[in-house]
């Protein structure tokens, strides 16, 4: 399941975040690169990158498919090992993670935040293995290790004859959570197509194995129509998407640019909001999908109050599973008026 509002492609919300480490990177900076290279050199560079991208995709898919055959403990250990390597190699992303943790948890000692950063990259590696399982794994491998807690809350919300918007955040277990929930309920998700059509086709095919449908994030009318028809739509408005429909809402110790589209969707569709979380258990033995009672009095008519109410719910989910939240996203890149940038130039581009 993917992003929910207008943005640049966000590969970190899919397994293809990892492909950036499998294909050739930019050449080292030289002064002569300030002069435009000849057309033949540019074509050669484009071809090299295209070939590198194809090799990266093929290697990633081979790794993912191979992991499905492993025993659960070995699969998790393999993923954790990949994550540990990423923590060592992904310098810019590591700096973003540490910066986000410092902004959200200033009361934590630096050593504790460093440990959380390492654990977060391990969780990212595990999510790659879980995505493989969600797309290609057999039911017994998944559902004997899965629980749905609070399914009665979702059933009750549906019993009113209205659609349900599953309010969630970008946690590392979100892909396997969709597979687990879809076994009991028909679920759709909003989706941001990937810029690379080959990768986009893989993502779509994988998610369409268990989702009822995918609705592109720009298709707001499609989301409203689906909700009005009584559908269940997974929606995660917890990233910095830019655009005019947003407010700077309190999020931990910061004010974060947050979309108000959630309130607008509910006003337009009459759907109910049910908080949703999928978390990996502390002992890595499986997953819990947790559904809470539908929100009363939402929306309230005050977009800022509604957004901060949702952020408070998300904070509660994060505090129970800090390392499993997607900290590699530059959540605070847009600042309230008068506040300076919190990310340095060494955290740009590939950590956007």
Secondary structure, DSSP 8 states (H G I E B T S, - for coil): ----SS-S--GGGSGGGGGGGTS-------GGGGS---HHHHHHHHHHHHHHHHHHHHHHHHHHHHHHTS-HHHHHHHHHHHHHHHHHH-HHHHHHHHHHHHHH-TTS-HHHHHHHHHHHHHHHHHHHHHHHHHHH--HHHHHTTEEEE-HHHHHHHHTTT--EEEE---BTTHHHHHHHHHTTS-EEEEE---SSHHHHHHHHHHHTTT-SEEEETT-HHHHHHHHHTT-EEEE---S---SSSEEEEEETTEEEEEE-HHHHHHHHH--EEEEEEEEE-TTSS-EEEEEEEE-SS-S-S-HHHHHHHHHHHHHHHHHHSGGGB-TTS-TTSS--TT---SS-GGG-STT-
